[in-house]
Amino acid sequence: MSRHNFKRMKIWQEGMNLVQITYKMVKTFPDIEKYNLVTQLIRCAVSIPSNIAEGTSKKTDKHFSQFLDSSLGSAFEWETQLIVAYNEKYINEHQFRQLETKVQELQKMISGFIDGLDKKS
């Protein structure tokens, strides 16, 4: 396996974009969520590109794929927390639909990348 430059990877770039969106979104949440939903959303968002980056340092596609699996798990966790934020009316329906679409596209991209690595192994 040749190592990837994570900064050039579309999945990493999209993950970083989700981080920026998350920080912007949670600024509007009530103070009661500061150490609950806000923290969880930020941790999940940051985990997505972080695991992609860490995975690029691994020597084999199998190990890289494990970090991508973690990244994908964080993306699904982030989507669940987005649903909670919408249900609690911290974001409106338009924001929810836009962000839901964005994270689902990222999930598909990460899944596709994992599938490509698995085919090479």
N, CA, C and O of each residue as an XYZ file, in Angstrom:
484
protein
N       0.850     -1.187      0.000
C       0.000      0.000      0.000
C       0.888      1.240      0.000
O       1.819      1.353      0.798
N       0.595      2.144     -0.883
C       1.278      3.437     -0.820
C       0.437      4.343      0.079
O      -0.792      4.318      0.026
N       1.100      5.122      0.884
C       0.370      5.978      1.824
C      -0.289      7.127      1.078
O       0.243      7.645      0.096
N      -1.442      7.505      1.561
C      -2.213      8.598      0.984
C      -1.844      9.912      1.665
O      -1.490      9.931      2.843
N      -1.928     10.988      0.927
C      -1.802     12.319      1.516
C      -3.207     12.722      1.941
O      -4.019     13.122      1.108
N      -3.495     12.619      3.230
C      -4.866     12.821      3.704
C      -5.421     14.186      3.326
O      -6.624     14.318      3.100
N      -4.565     15.206      3.251
C      -5.050     16.555      2.944
C      -5.591     16.661      1.522
O      -6.365     17.568      1.218
N      -5.194     15.753      0.666
C      -5.678     15.755     -0.721
C      -6.903     14.868     -0.922
O      -7.508     14.870     -1.994
N      -7.259     14.122      0.094
C      -8.372     13.184     -0.033
C      -9.713     13.907      0.106
O      -9.926     14.672      1.046
N     -10.599     13.653     -0.835
C     -11.924     14.281     -0.828
C     -12.696     13.944      0.452
O     -13.387     14.803      0.999
N     -12.586     12.709      0.928
C     -13.325     12.335      2.140
C     -12.809     13.107      3.355
O     -13.591     13.468      4.234
N     -11.502     13.362      3.412
C     -10.956     14.149      4.511
C     -11.415     15.602      4.402
O     -11.812     16.206      5.399
N     -11.361     16.161      3.197
C     -11.787     17.545      2.978
C     -13.253     17.738      3.344
O     -13.616     18.727      3.980
N     -14.089     16.794      2.943
C     -15.515     16.879      3.283
C     -15.729     16.707      4.784
O     -16.615     17.337      5.362
N     -14.928     15.862      5.413
C     -14.993     15.714      6.865
C     -14.634     17.017      7.568
O     -15.285     17.405      8.538
N     -13.608     17.684      7.083
C     -13.207     18.971      7.665
C     -14.299     20.021      7.460
O     -14.528     20.861      8.330
N     -14.955     19.973      6.332
C     -16.078     20.887      6.074
C     -17.198     20.647      7.091
O     -17.807     21.597      7.583
N     -17.463     19.383      7.400
C     -18.487     19.065      8.390
C     -18.096     19.589      9.773
O     -18.959     20.008     10.545
N     -16.810     19.567     10.085
C     -16.327     20.118     11.353
C     -16.673     21.605     11.426
O     -17.214     22.065     12.432
N     -16.367     22.351     10.379
C     -16.662     23.792     10.354
C     -18.153     24.054     10.509
O     -18.565     24.933     11.266
N     -18.952     23.287      9.789
C     -20.402     23.439      9.862
C     -20.900     23.159     11.279
O     -21.774     23.858     11.793
N     -20.337     22.138     11.894
C     -20.743     21.752     13.247
C     -20.452     22.863     14.243
O     -21.316     23.226     15.042
N     -19.246     23.402     14.202
C     -18.903     24.493     15.123
C     -19.841     25.681     14.941
O     -20.259     26.307     15.915
N     -20.163     25.983     13.713
C     -21.075     27.100     13.442
C     -22.481     26.787     13.961
O     -23.121     27.636     14.582
N     -22.952     25.575     13.707
C     -24.309     25.184     14.087
C     -24.501     25.209     15.604
O     -25.505     25.730     16.089
N     -23.549     24.650     16.359
C     -23.760     24.499     17.798
C     -23.683     25.817     18.560
O     -24.080     25.878     19.723
N     -23.186     26.857     17.932
C     -23.148     28.171     18.588
C     -24.544     28.687     18.905
O     -24.708     29.553     19.765
N     -25.548     28.161     18.216
C     -26.927     28.609     18.427
C     -27.679     27.734     19.438
O     -28.818     28.046     19.785
N     -27.072     26.663     19.909
C     -27.739     25.752     20.829
C     -27.824     26.380     22.217
O     -26.998     27.223     22.567
N     -28.818     25.976     23.008
C     -28.948     26.526     24.362
C     -27.789     26.093     25.267
O     -27.154     25.064     25.037
N     -27.532     26.889     26.282
C     -26.427     26.616     27.205
C     -26.538     25.254     27.877
O     -25.522     24.645     28.214
N     -27.744     24.778     28.073
C     -27.933     23.480     28.725
C     -27.256     22.347     27.946
O     -26.932     21.305     28.515
N     -27.048     22.555     26.657
C     -26.439     21.522     25.815
C     -24.923     21.653     25.690
O     -24.288     20.863     24.993
N     -24.343     22.644     26.360
C     -22.903     22.909     26.216
C     -22.049     21.672     26.465
O     -21.107     21.413     25.715
N     -22.359     20.915     27.490
C     -21.553     19.737     27.823
C     -22.238     18.434     27.432
O     -21.800     17.354     27.830
N     -23.282     18.531     26.676
C     -24.004     17.336     26.255
C     -23.962     17.210     24.734
O     -22.982     16.726     24.166
N     -25.014     17.641     24.098
C     -25.129     17.475     22.650
C     -24.056     18.254     21.890
O     -23.528     17.757     20.896
N     -23.732     19.440     22.331
C     -22.708     20.250     21.662
C     -21.374     19.505     21.654
O     -20.727     19.383     20.614
N     -20.977     19.015     22.806
C     -19.709     18.297     22.917
C     -19.717     17.046     22.050
O     -18.735     16.759     21.366
N     -20.806     16.310     22.073
C     -20.899     15.079     21.293
C     -20.829     15.355     19.790
O     -20.123     14.661     19.057
N     -21.553     16.358     19.344
C     -21.525     16.699     17.914
C     -20.120     17.094     17.468
O     -19.652     16.665     16.414
N     -19.456     17.912     18.275
C     -18.100     18.347     17.918
C     -17.139     17.160     17.925
O     -16.337     17.007     17.004
N     -17.215     16.335     18.940
C     -16.314     15.178     19.018
C     -16.496     14.240     17.835
O     -15.517     13.754     17.267
N     -17.742     13.986     17.464
C     -17.996     13.113     16.316
C     -17.492     13.745     15.022
O     -16.847     13.084     14.208
N     -17.787     15.012     14.846
C     -17.366     15.698     13.621
C     -15.846     15.671     13.491
O     -15.324     15.359     12.420
N     -15.139     15.990     14.556
C     -13.677     16.009     14.522
C     -13.112     14.601     14.332
O     -12.068     14.425     13.705
N     -13.792     13.621     14.864
C     -13.353     12.236     14.743
C     -13.344     11.751     13.291
O     -12.513     10.921     12.923
N     -14.243     12.251     12.482
C     -14.345     11.780     11.096
C     -13.047     12.037     10.331
O     -12.418     11.076      9.888
N     -12.615     13.292     10.157
C     -11.368     13.498      9.410
C     -10.132     13.046     10.191
O      -9.119     12.687      9.590
N     -10.206     13.060     11.520
C      -9.053     12.627     12.314
C      -8.740     11.160     12.081
O      -7.575     10.794     11.923
N      -9.753     10.324     12.057
C      -9.535      8.894     11.800
C      -9.064      8.646     10.374
O      -8.264      7.743     10.132
N      -9.549      9.432      9.441
C      -9.073      9.310      8.057
C      -7.585      9.638      8.012
O      -6.797      8.900      7.420
N      -7.207     10.742      8.638
C      -5.803     11.150      8.652
C      -4.934     10.098      9.332
O      -3.883      9.724      8.810
N      -5.369      9.621     10.495
C      -4.572      8.619     11.200
C      -4.445      7.339     10.385
O      -3.391      6.704     10.370
N      -5.512      6.972      9.716
C      -5.486      5.759      8.892
C      -4.476      5.821      7.765
O      -3.925      4.794      7.370
N      -4.226      7.003      7.244
C      -3.263      7.120      6.146
C      -1.845      6.813      6.597
O      -0.975      6.567      5.762
N      -1.598      6.822      7.889
C      -0.250      6.537      8.395
C       0.010      5.039      8.528
O       1.142      4.631      8.790
N      -1.004      4.231      8.356
C      -0.853      2.795      8.567
C      -0.211      2.119      7.364
O      -0.313      2.598      6.234
N       0.450      0.998      7.627
C       1.239      0.329      6.593
C       0.413     -0.513      5.626
O       0.847     -0.771      4.504
N      -0.769     -0.941      6.050
C      -1.558     -1.813      5.175
C      -2.953     -1.235      4.936
O      -3.474     -0.458      5.736
N      -3.532     -1.637      3.822
C      -4.903     -1.222      3.513
C      -5.877     -1.737      4.566
O      -6.864     -1.072      4.883
N      -5.600     -2.922      5.108
C      -6.476     -3.498      6.134
C      -6.517     -2.587      7.361
O      -7.592     -2.324      7.901
N      -5.355     -2.106      7.801
C      -5.319     -1.207      8.958
C      -5.949      0.138      8.633
O      -6.653      0.710      9.465
N      -5.704      0.646      7.431
C      -6.316      1.904      7.005
C      -7.834      1.753      7.020
O      -8.552      2.643      7.477
N      -8.307      0.635      6.523
C      -9.745      0.379      6.466
C     -10.380      0.393      7.857
O     -11.518      0.836      8.012
N      -9.665     -0.081      8.853
C     -10.192     -0.075     10.223
C     -10.418      1.356     10.713
O     -11.406      1.634     11.392
N      -9.511      2.251     10.371
C      -9.680      3.646     10.769
C     -10.811      4.304      9.979
O     -11.519      5.168     10.496
N     -10.972      3.891      8.736
C     -12.090      4.404      7.951
C     -13.421      3.906      8.521
O     -14.417      4.628      8.507
N     -13.428      2.671      9.020
C     -14.634      2.149      9.690
C     -14.994      3.009     10.898
O     -16.168      3.296     11.132
N     -13.992      3.416     11.661
C     -14.239      4.290     12.812
C     -14.776      5.640     12.366
O     -15.687      6.196     12.981
N     -14.206      6.153     11.303
C     -14.660      7.421     10.742
C     -16.123      7.317     10.298
O     -16.927      8.214     10.549
N     -16.444      6.225      9.646
C     -17.820      6.001      9.196
C     -18.769      5.887     10.385
O     -19.875      6.427     10.354
N     -18.341      5.192     11.425
C     -19.151      5.090     12.640
C     -19.429      6.452     13.242
O     -20.544      6.722     13.689
N     -18.428      7.307     13.257
C     -18.612      8.666     13.776
C     -19.586      9.459     12.916
O     -20.347     10.277     13.434
N     -19.568      9.226     11.616
C     -20.502      9.920     10.725
C     -21.948      9.493     11.010
O     -22.860     10.319     10.972
N     -22.152      8.213     11.294
C     -23.495      7.745     11.637
C     -23.919      8.260     13.016
O     -25.084      8.595     13.230
N     -22.981      8.317     13.927
C     -23.272      8.871     15.257
C     -23.632     10.354     15.134
O     -24.571     10.820     15.780
N     -22.892     11.091     14.311
C     -23.163     12.514     14.091
C     -24.566     12.694     13.513
O     -25.295     13.604     13.910
N     -24.940     11.826     12.577
C     -26.283     11.919     11.985
C     -27.362     11.702     13.048
O     -28.384     12.388     13.038
N     -27.149     10.776     13.941
C     -28.110     10.529     15.021
C     -28.248     11.760     15.907
O     -29.357     12.134     16.288
N     -27.129     12.384     16.231
C     -27.162     13.583     17.063
C     -27.821     14.746     16.331
O     -28.465     15.592     16.952
N     -27.662     14.787     15.024
C     -28.354     15.792     14.213
C     -29.866     15.609     14.342
O     -30.604     16.587     14.464
N     -30.320     14.375     14.317
C     -31.749     14.078     14.476
C     -32.232     14.554     15.847
O     -33.317     15.123     15.966
N     -31.423     14.318     16.876
C     -31.768     14.794     18.222
C     -31.893     16.317     18.213
O     -32.854     16.866     18.752
N     -30.932     16.991     17.608
C     -30.968     18.461     17.547
C     -32.223     18.950     16.828
O     -32.830     19.939     17.239
N     -32.605     18.272     15.774
C     -33.819     18.649     15.045
C     -35.054     18.377     15.898
O     -35.950     19.217     15.985
N     -35.102     17.215     16.521
C     -36.263     16.868     17.360
C     -36.428     17.834     18.529
O     -37.547     18.102     18.966
N     -35.317     18.353     19.030
C     -35.368     19.320     20.123
C     -35.571     20.752     19.620
O     -35.620     21.699     20.405
N     -35.687     20.887     18.305
C     -35.939     22.180     17.649
C     -34.773     23.165     17.808
O     -34.971     24.378     17.871
N     -33.547     22.611     17.873
C     -32.353     23.464     17.908
C     -31.958     23.912     16.502
O     -31.249     24.902     16.325
N     -32.432     23.164     15.512
C     -32.242     23.531     14.106
C     -33.579     23.388     13.398
O     -34.439     22.614     13.819
N     -33.744     24.141     12.320
C     -35.010     24.060     11.589
C     -34.965     22.944     10.546
O     -33.924     22.325     10.325
N     -36.094     22.703      9.921
C     -36.196     21.588      8.976
C     -35.267     21.773      7.776
O     -34.661     20.811      7.304
N     -35.156     22.989      7.292
C     -34.276     23.248      6.146
C     -32.820     22.904      6.500
O     -32.136     22.225      5.734
N     -32.358     23.373      7.654
C     -30.991     23.057      8.098
C     -30.819     21.545      8.243
O     -29.822     20.971      7.807
N     -31.810     20.923      8.863
C     -31.747     19.482      9.082
C     -31.605     18.734      7.766
O     -30.729     17.880      7.627
N     -32.454     19.046      6.804
C     -32.418     18.346      5.505
C     -31.076     18.557      4.801
O     -30.508     17.614      4.250
N     -30.576     19.780      4.821
C     -29.276     20.066      4.190
C     -28.152     19.266      4.842
O     -27.337     18.653      4.152
N     -28.112     19.276      6.161
C     -27.045     18.591      6.882
C     -27.192     17.075      6.814
O     -26.199     16.350      6.754
N     -28.416     16.610      6.825
C     -28.654     15.173      6.698
C     -28.131     14.681      5.349
O     -27.457     13.653      5.272
N     -28.445     15.419      4.295
C     -27.961     15.070      2.963
C     -26.439     15.094      2.924
O     -25.816     14.191      2.366
N     -25.846     16.116      3.511
C     -24.386     16.260      3.512
C     -23.713     15.089      4.212
O     -22.770     14.510      3.674
N     -24.178     14.735      5.394
C     -23.531     13.647      6.124
C     -23.782     12.307      5.436
O     -22.909     11.440      5.464
N     -24.938     12.114      4.826
C     -25.204     10.864      4.116
C     -24.328     10.735      2.867
O     -23.904      9.634      2.515
N     -24.064     11.841      2.210
C     -23.136     11.811      1.072
C     -21.734     11.439      1.546
O     -21.042     10.660      0.890
N     -21.317     11.990      2.678
C     -20.005     11.673      3.231
C     -19.937     10.193      3.631
O     -18.922      9.534      3.407
N     -21.004      9.684      4.212
C     -21.053      8.266      4.578
C     -20.867      7.386      3.338
O     -20.136      6.396      3.378
N     -21.521      7.749      2.254
C     -21.385      6.987      1.002
C     -19.963      7.067      0.462
O     -19.425      6.072     -0.024
N     -19.359      8.234      0.545
C     -17.988      8.400      0.065
C     -17.010      7.541      0.871
O     -16.143      6.872      0.308
N     -17.163      7.573      2.180
C     -16.275      6.776      3.039
C     -16.503      5.289      2.781
O     -15.546      4.522      2.673
N     -17.759      4.884      2.684
C     -18.076      3.472      2.407
C     -17.468      3.028      1.082
O     -16.914      1.933      0.980
N     -17.574      3.880      0.074
C     -17.012      3.562     -1.238
C     -15.500      3.428     -1.178
O     -14.924      2.557     -1.830
N     -14.862      4.281     -0.406
C     -13.411      4.211     -0.261
C     -13.012      2.914      0.434
O     -12.042      2.263      0.047
N     -13.771      2.548      1.462
C     -13.506      1.277      2.162
C     -13.665      0.102      1.203
O     -12.829     -0.802      1.178
N     -14.733      0.115      0.418
C     -14.966     -0.959     -0.544
C     -13.811     -1.064     -1.538
O     -13.398     -2.166     -1.901
N     -13.295      0.074     -1.973
C     -12.160      0.069     -2.895
C     -10.915     -0.539     -2.262
O     -10.186     -1.292     -2.909
N     -10.676     -0.213     -1.004
C      -9.521     -0.797     -0.302
C      -9.701     -2.293     -0.125
O      -8.754     -3.061     -0.295
N     -10.911     -2.710      0.215
C     -11.180     -4.130      0.451
C     -10.984     -4.935     -0.833
O     -10.536     -6.080     -0.770
N     -11.303     -4.373     -1.983
C     -11.128     -5.061     -3.255
C      -9.659     -5.247     -3.596
O      -9.278     -6.223     -4.243
N      -8.833     -4.291     -3.149
C      -7.389     -4.370     -3.409
C      -6.723     -5.440     -2.546
O      -5.695     -6.000     -2.928
N      -7.309     -5.719     -1.385
C      -6.666     -6.663     -0.433
C      -6.854     -8.093     -0.849
O      -6.381     -9.002     -0.166
